[in-house]
Amino acid sequence: MRWKIRESFKIFAPGSSLRKRVAYSLAIVRLILVPVIFLAVYYLFVMGRIVDRIVNVDAPAAKLAEQASIEILEARRAARNYVLFQDPEDLRLILRLRRRYRQRTLPSAESPRTSARQAKKPCN
């Protein structure tokens, strides 16, 4: 009785020695693994750059946004307390928070009203 080999189980490199067939299979494995390993290392470096950007740029921006949000909430609380209790200390707190917020958000220390007045003055 003769054994029949299926098409999918045909021997790669028929007639070659076992040593050559093993060498061929190792070469194929290397051809597949080398690009995969290089891509993995490349993407690790890319992810490192992304993490550096997040740490150096986005995290400080998020911290500043959180501080601004906290100050705005404090000002709202002080305004609500001033309306309810008419306490001048709350009014001073509102004005101090407003001044600090403007100093942080405006590029210069001057208020927008004074810069608008200076822009309206004619130059002679």
TIBAVEX-370325 format. One line per 5 residues: number of its first residue (from 0); their letters; for each residue x negated, y, z of N, C-alpha, C, O. Coordinates in Angstrom, 1 decimal, padded with zeros to 4 digits. Layout:
NUM) A) X,Y,Z,X,Y,Z,X,Y,Z,X,Y,Z | ... .
% end
This chain:
0) MRWKI) -000.8,-001.2,000.0,000.0,000.0,000.0,-000.9,001.2,000.0,-001.8,001.4,000.8 | -000.6,002.1,-000.9,-001.4,003.3,-001.1,-000.7,004.5,-000.4,000.5,004.7,-000.5 | -001.5,005.2,000.4,-001.0,006.4,001.2,-001.0,007.6,000.3,-001.9,007.8,-000.5 | 000.1,008.3,000.3,000.3,009.5,-000.5,000.1,010.7,000.4,000.7,010.8,001.5 | -000.8,011.6,000.0,-001.0,012.9,000.8,-000.1,013.9,000.2,000.0,014.2,-001.0 .
5) RESFK) 000.6,014.6,001.1,001.4,015.7,000.7,000.6,016.8,000.1,-000.6,016.9,000.3 | 001.3,017.7,-000.6,000.7,018.8,-001.3,000.1,019.8,-000.2,-001.0,020.4,-000.4 | 000.8,020.0,000.9,000.4,021.0,001.9,-000.8,020.5,002.7,-001.5,021.2,003.3 | -001.1,019.1,002.6,-002.2,018.6,003.4,-003.4,018.2,002.5,-004.2,017.4,003.0 | -003.5,018.8,001.4,-004.6,018.5,000.5,-005.9,019.1,001.2,-005.8,020.1,001.9 .
10) IFAPG) -007.0,018.4,000.9,-008.2,018.8,001.6,-008.8,020.0,000.9,-008.9,020.1,-000.4 | -009.2,020.9,001.7,-009.9,022.1,001.2,-011.3,021.7,000.8,-012.0,021.0,001.6 | -011.8,022.0,-000.4,-013.1,021.6,-000.9,-013.3,020.1,-000.9,-014.1,019.6,-000.2 | -012.5,019.4,-001.8,-012.6,018.0,-001.8,-013.9,017.5,-002.4,-014.5,018.2,-003.2 | -014.4,016.4,-001.9,-015.6,015.9,-002.4,-016.8,016.4,-001.7,-018.0,015.9,-001.9 .
15) SSLRK) -016.6,017.4,-000.9,-017.8,018.0,-000.1,-018.0,017.2,001.2,-017.1,016.4,001.6 | -019.1,017.4,001.8,-019.4,016.8,003.0,-018.6,017.4,004.2,-018.0,018.5,004.0 | -018.5,016.7,005.3,-017.8,017.3,006.4,-018.4,018.5,006.9,-017.7,019.5,007.4 | -019.7,018.6,006.9,-020.5,019.8,007.3,-020.1,021.0,006.5,-019.9,022.1,007.0 | -019.9,020.8,005.1,-019.6,022.0,004.3,-018.1,022.4,004.6,-017.8,023.6,004.6 .
20) RVAYS) -017.2,021.5,004.8,-015.9,021.8,005.1,-015.7,022.6,006.4,-015.0,023.5,006.5 | -016.5,022.2,007.4,-016.5,022.9,008.7,-017.1,024.3,008.5,-016.5,025.3,009.0 | -018.1,024.4,007.7,-018.7,025.7,007.4,-017.7,026.6,006.7,-017.6,027.8,007.0 | -017.0,026.1,005.7,-015.9,026.8,005.0,-014.9,027.3,006.0,-014.4,028.5,005.9 | -014.4,026.4,006.8,-013.3,026.8,007.8,-013.8,027.9,008.7,-013.1,028.8,009.1 .
25) LAIVR) -015.1,027.8,009.2,-015.6,028.8,010.1,-015.8,030.2,009.4,-015.5,031.2,010.0 | -016.1,030.1,008.1,-016.3,031.3,007.3,-014.9,032.0,007.2,-014.8,033.2,007.2 | -013.9,031.2,007.0,-012.5,031.8,006.8,-012.1,032.4,008.1,-011.5,033.5,008.2 | -012.3,031.7,009.2,-012.0,032.2,010.6,-012.7,033.6,010.8,-012.1,034.5,011.3 | -014.0,033.6,010.5,-014.7,034.8,010.7,-014.2,036.0,009.8,-014.1,037.1,010.2 .
30) LILVP) -013.8,035.6,008.5,-013.3,036.7,007.7,-012.0,037.3,008.2,-011.7,038.4,008.0 | -011.3,036.5,009.0,-010.0,036.9,009.6,-010.3,037.7,010.9,-009.7,038.7,011.1 | -011.2,037.2,011.7,-011.4,037.7,013.0,-012.2,039.0,013.0,-011.9,039.9,013.8 | -013.2,039.1,012.1,-014.0,040.3,012.2,-013.2,041.6,011.9,-013.4,042.6,012.7 | -012.4,041.7,010.9,-011.6,043.0,010.8,-010.6,043.2,011.9,-010.4,044.3,012.3 .
35) VIFLA) -010.1,042.1,012.5,-009.2,042.3,013.6,-009.9,042.8,014.8,-009.4,043.7,015.5 | -011.1,042.4,015.1,-011.9,042.8,016.2,-012.3,044.3,016.0,-012.2,045.1,016.9 | -012.8,044.6,014.8,-013.2,046.0,014.5,-012.0,046.9,014.6,-012.1,048.0,015.1 | -010.8,046.5,014.1,-009.6,047.4,014.3,-009.2,047.6,015.7,-008.8,048.7,016.2 | -009.4,046.5,016.5,-009.0,046.6,018.0,-010.0,047.6,018.6,-009.5,048.4,019.4 .
40) VYYLF) -011.3,047.5,018.4,-012.2,048.5,019.0,-011.9,049.9,018.5,-012.0,050.8,019.3 | -011.7,050.1,017.2,-011.4,051.4,016.7,-010.1,052.0,017.4,-010.2,053.1,017.8 | -009.1,051.2,017.5,-007.9,051.7,018.2,-008.1,052.0,019.6,-007.4,052.9,020.2 | -009.0,051.3,020.3,-009.3,051.6,021.7,-010.0,053.0,021.8,-009.6,053.7,022.7 | -010.9,053.3,020.8,-011.5,054.6,020.8,-010.4,055.7,020.5,-010.4,056.8,021.1 .
45) VMGRI) -009.5,055.4,019.6,-008.5,056.4,019.3,-007.6,056.6,020.5,-007.2,057.8,020.8 | -007.2,055.6,021.2,-006.4,055.7,022.4,-007.1,056.5,023.4,-006.5,057.2,024.2 | -008.4,056.3,023.5,-009.2,057.1,024.5,-009.2,058.5,024.2,-009.0,059.4,025.1 | -009.2,058.9,022.9,-009.1,060.3,022.5,-007.7,060.9,022.9,-007.6,062.0,023.3 | -006.7,060.0,022.6,-005.4,060.5,022.9,-005.2,060.7,024.4,-004.6,061.7,024.9 .
50) VDRIV) -005.7,059.8,025.2,-005.6,059.9,026.7,-006.4,061.2,027.2,-005.9,061.9,028.0 | -007.6,061.5,026.6,-008.3,062.7,026.9,-007.5,063.9,026.6,-007.5,064.9,027.4 | -006.8,063.9,025.4,-006.0,065.1,025.1,-004.9,065.2,026.1,-004.6,066.4,026.5 | -004.2,064.1,026.5,-003.2,064.2,027.4,-003.7,064.8,028.8,-003.0,065.6,029.4 | -004.8,064.3,029.2,-005.3,064.7,030.5,-005.8,066.2,030.5,-005.6,066.9,031.4 .
55) NVDAP) -006.4,066.6,029.4,-007.0,067.9,029.3,-006.1,069.0,028.8,-006.3,070.2,029.2 | -005.0,068.7,028.1,-004.2,069.7,027.5,-002.8,069.6,028.1,-002.2,070.6,028.6 | -002.2,068.4,028.0,-000.7,068.3,028.3,-000.5,068.3,029.9,000.5,068.9,030.3 | -001.4,067.7,030.6,-001.2,067.7,032.1,-001.3,069.1,032.7,-000.4,069.4,033.5 | -002.2,069.9,032.4,-002.2,071.3,032.9,-001.0,072.1,032.5,-000.4,072.8,033.3 .
60) AAKLA) -000.5,071.9,031.3,000.7,072.6,030.8,001.9,072.1,031.6,002.7,072.9,032.0 | 002.0,070.8,031.9,003.1,070.3,032.7,003.0,070.8,034.1,004.1,071.1,034.7 | 001.8,070.9,034.6,001.7,071.5,036.0,002.1,072.9,036.1,002.8,073.3,037.0 | 001.7,073.7,035.1,002.2,075.1,035.0,003.7,075.2,034.9,004.3,076.1,035.5 | 004.3,074.4,034.1,005.7,074.4,033.9,006.4,074.0,035.2,007.5,074.5,035.5 .
65) EQASI) 005.9,073.0,035.9,006.5,072.6,037.2,006.4,073.8,038.2,007.3,074.0,038.9 | 005.3,074.5,038.2,005.1,075.6,039.1,006.1,076.7,038.8,006.7,077.3,039.7 | 006.3,077.0,037.5,007.3,078.0,037.1,008.7,077.6,037.5,009.5,078.4,037.9 | 009.0,076.3,037.3,010.3,075.9,037.6,010.6,076.0,039.1,011.6,076.4,039.6 | 009.6,075.7,039.9,009.7,075.8,041.4,009.9,077.3,041.8,010.7,077.6,042.6 .
70) EILEA) 009.1,078.2,041.2,009.3,079.6,041.5,010.7,080.1,041.1,011.3,080.9,041.8 | 011.2,079.7,039.9,012.5,080.1,039.5,013.6,079.6,040.5,014.5,080.3,040.8 | 013.4,078.3,040.9,014.4,077.8,041.9,014.3,078.6,043.2,015.3,078.8,043.8 | 013.1,078.9,043.6,013.0,079.7,044.9,013.7,081.1,044.7,014.3,081.5,045.6 | 013.5,081.7,043.5,014.1,083.0,043.3,015.6,082.9,043.3,016.3,083.8,043.8 .
75) RRAAR) 016.1,081.8,042.7,017.6,081.6,042.7,018.1,081.4,044.1,019.2,082.0,044.4 | 017.4,080.7,044.9,017.8,080.4,046.3,017.8,081.8,047.0,018.7,082.0,047.8 | 016.7,082.5,046.8,016.6,083.8,047.6,017.7,084.8,047.1,018.3,085.5,047.9 | 018.1,084.8,045.8,019.1,085.6,045.3,020.5,085.2,045.9,021.3,086.1,046.3 | 020.7,083.9,046.0,022.0,083.5,046.6,022.0,083.8,048.1,023.1,084.2,048.6 .
80) NYVLF) 020.9,083.7,048.8,020.9,084.1,050.2,021.1,085.6,050.4,021.7,086.0,051.3 | 020.5,086.4,049.5,020.7,087.8,049.6,022.1,088.2,049.4,022.7,089.1,050.1 | 022.8,087.6,048.4,024.2,087.9,048.2,025.1,087.5,049.4,026.0,088.2,049.7 | 024.7,086.3,050.0,025.5,085.9,051.1,025.2,086.6,052.4,026.2,087.0,053.1 | 024.0,086.9,052.7,023.6,087.4,054.0,023.1,088.9,054.0,022.9,089.4,055.1 .
85) QDPED) 022.9,089.5,052.8,022.4,090.8,052.7,021.1,091.0,053.5,020.9,092.1,054.2 | 020.2,090.1,053.5,019.0,090.1,054.2,017.9,090.8,053.3,017.6,090.3,052.2 | 017.3,091.9,053.8,016.3,092.6,053.0,015.0,091.7,052.7,014.3,091.9,051.8 | 014.8,090.8,053.6,013.6,089.9,053.4,013.8,089.0,052.1,012.9,088.8,051.4 | 015.1,088.6,051.9,015.3,087.9,050.6,015.1,088.7,049.4,014.6,088.2,048.4 .
90) LRLIL) 015.5,090.0,049.5,015.3,090.9,048.4,013.8,091.1,048.1,013.3,091.1,047.0 | 013.0,091.2,049.2,011.5,091.4,049.0,011.0,090.1,048.4,010.1,090.1,047.5 | 011.5,088.9,048.8,011.0,087.6,048.2,011.4,087.6,046.7,010.6,087.1,045.9 | 012.6,088.0,046.4,013.0,088.0,045.0,012.0,088.9,044.1,011.5,088.5,043.1 | 011.8,090.1,044.6,010.9,091.0,043.9,009.5,090.5,043.8,008.8,090.6,042.8 .
95) RLRRR) 009.0,089.9,044.9,007.6,089.3,044.9,007.5,088.1,043.9,006.5,088.0,043.1 | 008.5,087.3,043.9,008.5,086.1,042.9,008.6,086.6,041.5,008.0,086.1,040.6 | 009.4,087.7,041.3,009.6,088.2,039.9,008.3,088.8,039.4,007.9,088.6,038.3 | 007.6,089.5,040.3,006.3,090.1,040.0,005.3,089.0,039.6,004.5,089.2,038.7 | 005.2,088.0,040.5,004.3,086.9,040.3,004.6,086.2,039.0,003.7,085.8,038.2 .
100) YRQRT) 005.9,086.0,038.7,006.3,085.3,037.5,005.9,086.1,036.2,005.4,085.5,035.3 | 006.1,087.4,036.3,005.8,088.2,035.1,004.3,088.3,034.9,003.8,088.3,033.8 | 003.5,088.3,036.0,002.1,088.3,035.8,001.5,087.1,035.2,000.6,087.1,034.4 | 002.2,086.0,035.5,001.7,084.7,034.9,002.2,084.5,033.4,001.5,084.0,032.6 | 003.4,085.0,033.1,003.9,084.8,031.8,003.5,085.8,030.8,003.4,085.5,029.6 .
105) LPSAE) 003.4,087.1,031.2,003.0,088.1,030.2,001.5,088.1,030.0,000.8,087.9,031.0 | 001.1,088.4,028.8,-000.4,088.3,028.5,-001.1,089.4,029.2,-002.3,089.3,029.6 | -000.5,090.6,029.4,-001.2,091.7,030.1,-000.5,092.0,031.4,000.6,091.5,031.6 | -001.1,092.8,032.2,-000.5,093.1,033.5,000.6,094.1,033.5,001.4,094.3,034.4 | 000.7,094.9,032.3,001.7,095.9,032.2,003.1,095.3,031.9,003.2,094.2,031.3 .
110) SPRTS) 004.1,096.0,032.3,005.4,095.5,032.1,005.9,095.8,030.7,005.3,096.7,030.0 | 006.9,095.2,030.1,007.3,095.4,028.8,007.9,096.8,028.6,007.8,097.3,027.5 | 008.4,097.4,029.6,009.0,098.7,029.5,008.0,099.8,029.2,008.1,100.7,028.4 | 006.8,099.7,030.0,005.8,100.7,029.8,005.1,100.5,028.4,004.8,101.5,027.8 | 005.0,099.3,027.9,004.4,099.1,026.6,005.3,099.6,025.5,004.9,100.0,024.5 .
115) ARQAK) 006.7,099.5,025.7,007.6,099.9,024.8,007.6,101.5,024.7,007.8,102.1,023.6 | 007.5,102.1,025.9,007.4,103.6,025.9,006.2,104.1,025.2,006.2,105.1,024.5 | 005.0,103.4,025.4,003.8,103.8,024.7,003.9,103.6,023.2,003.3,104.4,022.5 | 004.6,102.6,022.8,004.8,102.4,021.3,005.7,103.5,020.7,005.5,103.8,019.5 | 006.6,104.1,021.5,007.5,105.1,020.9,006.9,106.5,020.8,007.3,107.3,020.0 .
120) KPCN) 005.8,106.7,021.6,005.2,108.0,021.6,004.5,108.3,020.2,003.8,107.4,019.7 | 004.8,109.5,019.6,004.1,109.8,018.4,002.7,110.1,018.6,002.3,110.7,019.6 | 001.8,109.7,017.7,000.4,110.0,017.7,000.2,111.3,016.9,000.4,111.4,015.7 | -000.4,112.4,017.6,-000.6,113.6,016.9,-002.1,113.8,016.7,-002.5,114.8,016.1 .
% end
